[in-house]
Amino acid sequence: MMTLLIIAVVFVLAGLVKGVSGMGLPTVAIALLSLFIPPAQSAMLMVAPTLATNLAQCWGPHTALLVRKLGWLWCCLAFATILSPLPDIADEGSNALVFLGVVLMAYSAWGLTKPSLPSQRNPHPVIGAVIGGITGMVTAATGVFALPMVPYIQMLGLTKEQYIQGLGISFMVATIALATRLGAEIWLTPSMSLPVISIAVGAAFIGMWSGARVRDRLNPIQFQKALYAVLGSLGLIMLLRAI
């Protein structure tokens, strides 16, 4: 019962972040869950809520344009996640907590500093392919697919609607690829039972609904700074635990 309560609270909080900012559910979920359960189970638990909450975000009128700009990134993201030669998050011999802590701290540093990024309105396909490949290997090792993909997409000069749809499709590709990489052995563990998954999905939607209700009352810049600071702190905690 305590584990179920932790899962419910984590996904309410992760859904709240997504409801306020439009993104961040998988990153927040895996960062918090990994403090209580193995990273591999954390990654699999966030698959169903991420797919469910991103489904509507994938649909829109900009699919053709996004395929032209991000098609190579998506292909290489999927292949690198599934076929990465590096130890993945489910490998008992891997340093998953170390890698996850480093990635969270890097993501936090990027979010807090918001460095100026060069415009890439018409990027060369090779650049997108390289970014997708790197993101895929990071996804396989940590379950986090924000870096370097999110900063790269922000460089493309997309409109708000295009950006939201692009993130939705990108996260969907990464989530499906990670689930494929981890395979049936992880899916069939007791922690992945239907009631547990249902609680995670339901809690995520409750959090999203709550986030949407309070979004207009919050300062988005201050909220994001607080979020990145929390992620950085969680990353540091993981590093200290792994040492």
C-alpha positions as CSV (number, residue, x, y, z in Angstrom):
1,M,0.0,0.0,0.0
2,M,2.9,2.4,0.8
3,T,4.4,1.7,-2.7
4,L,1.0,2.4,-4.4
5,L,0.7,5.6,-2.4
6,I,4.2,6.7,-3.5
7,I,3.3,6.0,-7.1
8,A,0.1,7.9,-6.9
9,V,1.7,10.9,-5.3
10,V,4.6,10.9,-7.8
11,F,2.3,10.9,-10.8
12,V,0.0,13.5,-9.4
13,L,3.1,15.7,-9.0
14,A,4.4,14.8,-12.5
15,G,1.0,15.4,-14.1
16,L,0.8,18.7,-12.3
17,V,4.1,19.8,-13.9
18,K,2.8,18.8,-17.3
19,G,-0.5,20.5,-16.7
20,V,1.3,23.8,-15.9
21,S,4.2,23.7,-18.3
22,G,3.1,21.3,-21.1
23,M,6.0,18.9,-20.6
24,G,8.1,17.3,-17.9
25,L,5.9,14.3,-16.8
26,P,8.4,11.5,-17.7
27,T,11.4,13.4,-16.3
28,V,9.8,14.3,-13.0
29,A,8.2,10.8,-12.6
30,I,11.4,8.9,-13.2
31,A,13.5,11.3,-11.0
32,L,11.1,10.9,-8.0
33,L,10.4,7.2,-8.5
34,S,14.0,6.3,-8.7
35,L,14.4,7.4,-5.1
36,F,12.2,4.6,-4.0
37,I,12.3,1.8,-6.6
38,P,14.9,0.5,-9.1
39,P,15.4,2.8,-12.1
40,A,14.3,0.1,-14.6
41,Q,10.9,-0.2,-12.9
42,S,10.6,3.6,-12.7
43,A,11.2,3.8,-16.4
44,M,8.5,1.2,-17.2
45,L,6.0,2.8,-14.8
46,M,6.2,6.1,-16.6
47,V,5.6,4.5,-20.0
48,A,1.8,4.2,-19.9
49,P,1.1,7.6,-18.3
50,T,3.5,9.3,-20.8
51,L,1.8,7.6,-23.8
52,A,-1.7,8.4,-22.4
53,T,-1.0,12.0,-21.7
54,N,0.9,12.7,-24.9
55,L,-1.5,11.0,-27.3
56,A,-3.6,14.1,-27.9
57,Q,-0.5,16.3,-28.1
58,C,0.7,14.2,-31.1
59,W,-2.2,15.2,-33.3
60,G,-2.3,18.4,-35.2
61,P,-2.1,20.1,-38.6
62,H,1.7,20.4,-38.6
63,T,2.7,16.7,-39.0
64,A,4.1,17.1,-42.6
65,L,6.3,20.0,-41.6
66,L,7.5,18.3,-38.5
67,V,8.4,15.1,-40.4
68,R,10.6,17.2,-42.7
69,K,12.3,18.9,-39.8
70,L,12.5,16.1,-37.3
71,G,12.0,12.9,-39.3
72,W,15.7,11.9,-39.1
73,L,15.9,12.7,-35.4
74,W,12.9,10.5,-34.7
75,C,14.4,7.6,-36.7
76,C,17.8,7.8,-35.1
77,L,16.2,8.3,-31.7
78,A,14.2,5.1,-32.0
79,F,17.1,3.0,-33.4
80,A,19.7,4.3,-30.9
81,T,17.3,3.7,-28.0
82,I,16.6,0.1,-29.0
83,L,20.1,-0.8,-30.3
84,S,22.4,1.2,-28.0
85,P,25.5,-0.8,-27.2
86,L,25.8,0.9,-23.8
87,P,24.4,-0.7,-20.6
88,D,20.7,0.2,-20.3
89,I,18.7,1.3,-17.3
90,A,17.6,-2.3,-16.7
91,D,21.1,-3.7,-16.6
92,E,22.0,-4.7,-13.0
93,G,25.6,-4.0,-13.6
94,S,25.1,-0.5,-15.0
95,N,25.5,2.7,-13.1
96,A,21.9,3.8,-13.9
97,L,21.6,6.0,-10.9
98,V,24.9,7.7,-11.7
99,F,24.0,8.4,-15.3
100,L,20.5,9.5,-14.3
101,G,21.9,11.9,-11.7
102,V,24.3,13.4,-14.2
103,V,21.6,13.9,-16.8
104,L,19.2,15.5,-14.3
105,M,21.9,17.9,-13.1
106,A,22.8,18.8,-16.7
107,Y,19.1,19.3,-17.6
108,S,18.7,21.5,-14.5
109,A,21.8,23.6,-15.4
110,W,20.5,24.1,-18.9
111,G,17.0,25.1,-17.6
112,L,18.3,27.5,-15.0
113,T,20.8,29.2,-17.2
114,K,18.8,29.2,-20.5
115,P,21.8,29.7,-22.7
116,S,21.3,31.5,-26.0
117,L,20.9,28.9,-28.8
118,P,21.8,29.5,-32.5
119,S,18.8,29.4,-34.8
120,Q,18.5,26.2,-37.0
121,R,15.3,26.9,-39.0
122,N,16.5,24.7,-41.9
123,P,18.8,22.2,-40.1
124,H,20.8,19.7,-42.1
125,P,19.4,16.1,-41.7
126,V,22.7,14.9,-40.4
127,I,22.4,17.3,-37.4
128,G,19.0,15.9,-36.5
129,A,20.2,12.4,-36.9
130,V,23.2,13.0,-34.5
131,I,20.9,14.6,-32.0
132,G,18.5,11.8,-32.2
133,G,21.2,9.2,-31.8
134,I,22.7,10.9,-28.7
135,T,19.2,11.3,-27.2
136,G,18.5,7.6,-27.9
137,M,21.6,6.4,-26.1
138,V,20.8,8.7,-23.1
139,T,17.2,7.4,-23.1
140,A,18.4,3.8,-23.0
141,A,20.8,4.4,-20.2
142,T,18.7,6.7,-18.0
143,G,15.0,6.7,-19.2
144,V,15.2,10.5,-19.6
145,F,14.8,11.8,-23.2
146,A,15.0,15.5,-22.7
147,L,18.7,16.0,-23.6
148,P,19.9,17.1,-26.1
149,M,16.6,16.8,-28.0
150,V,14.5,19.5,-26.3
151,P,17.1,22.3,-26.7
152,Y,17.6,21.2,-30.3
153,I,13.8,21.4,-31.1
154,Q,13.7,24.9,-29.4
155,M,16.4,26.0,-32.0
156,L,14.1,25.2,-35.0
157,G,12.1,28.4,-34.8
158,L,8.8,26.5,-34.5
159,T,5.5,28.2,-33.6
160,K,4.0,27.4,-30.2
161,E,1.5,24.9,-31.8
162,Q,4.3,23.3,-33.9
163,Y,6.6,23.0,-30.9
164,I,3.9,21.4,-28.7
165,Q,3.0,18.8,-31.4
166,G,6.7,18.2,-32.1
167,L,7.5,17.5,-28.5
168,G,4.4,15.2,-28.2
169,I,5.5,13.1,-31.2
170,S,9.2,13.1,-30.0
171,F,8.3,11.9,-26.5
172,M,5.9,9.3,-28.0
173,V,8.7,7.9,-30.2
174,A,11.2,7.8,-27.3
175,T,8.7,6.2,-24.9
176,I,7.7,3.4,-27.3
177,A,11.4,2.8,-28.2
178,L,12.4,2.5,-24.5
179,A,9.5,0.1,-23.8
180,T,10.7,-2.0,-26.7
181,R,14.3,-1.9,-25.4
182,L,13.3,-3.1,-21.9
183,G,11.1,-5.8,-23.3
184,A,8.6,-8.3,-21.9
185,E,10.8,-9.4,-18.9
186,I,10.3,-6.0,-17.3
187,W,6.7,-5.7,-18.3
188,L,5.7,-9.0,-16.7
189,T,7.1,-8.1,-13.2
190,P,4.6,-7.8,-10.3
191,S,5.2,-4.1,-10.1
192,M,3.8,-3.7,-13.6
193,S,0.4,-5.2,-12.8
194,L,-2.7,-3.6,-14.3
195,P,-3.9,-2.0,-11.0
196,V,-0.5,-0.3,-10.6
197,I,-0.5,1.0,-14.1
198,S,-4.1,2.2,-13.8
199,I,-3.2,4.1,-10.6
200,A,-0.2,5.7,-12.3
201,V,-2.3,6.8,-15.4
202,G,-5.2,8.0,-13.3
203,A,-2.9,10.0,-11.0
204,A,-1.2,11.6,-13.9
205,F,-4.5,12.8,-15.4
206,I,-5.6,14.2,-12.0
207,G,-2.3,16.0,-11.8
208,M,-2.7,17.4,-15.3
209,W,-6.2,18.6,-14.6
210,S,-5.0,20.3,-11.4
211,G,-2.1,21.9,-13.2
212,A,-4.3,23.3,-15.9
213,R,-6.6,24.8,-13.3
214,V,-3.8,26.6,-11.5
215,R,-1.7,27.5,-14.6
216,D,-3.0,31.0,-14.9
217,R,-2.3,31.8,-11.2
218,L,1.4,30.8,-11.4
219,N,4.4,32.8,-12.7
220,P,5.6,30.4,-15.4
221,I,9.2,31.6,-15.3
222,Q,9.4,31.2,-11.5
223,F,7.7,27.8,-11.7
224,Q,10.1,26.5,-14.3
225,K,13.1,27.7,-12.2
226,A,11.8,26.0,-9.2
227,L,11.2,22.8,-11.2
228,Y,14.8,22.8,-12.6
229,A,16.2,23.4,-9.2
230,V,14.3,20.4,-7.8
231,L,15.5,18.2,-10.7
232,G,19.1,19.3,-10.1
233,S,18.7,18.5,-6.4
234,L,17.3,15.1,-7.1
235,G,20.2,14.4,-9.5
236,L,22.7,15.3,-6.8
237,I,20.9,13.0,-4.3
238,M,21.2,10.2,-6.8
239,L,24.9,10.8,-7.3
240,L,25.5,10.8,-3.5
241,R,23.5,7.6,-3.1
242,A,25.4,5.9,-5.9
243,I,28.9,6.8,-4.6
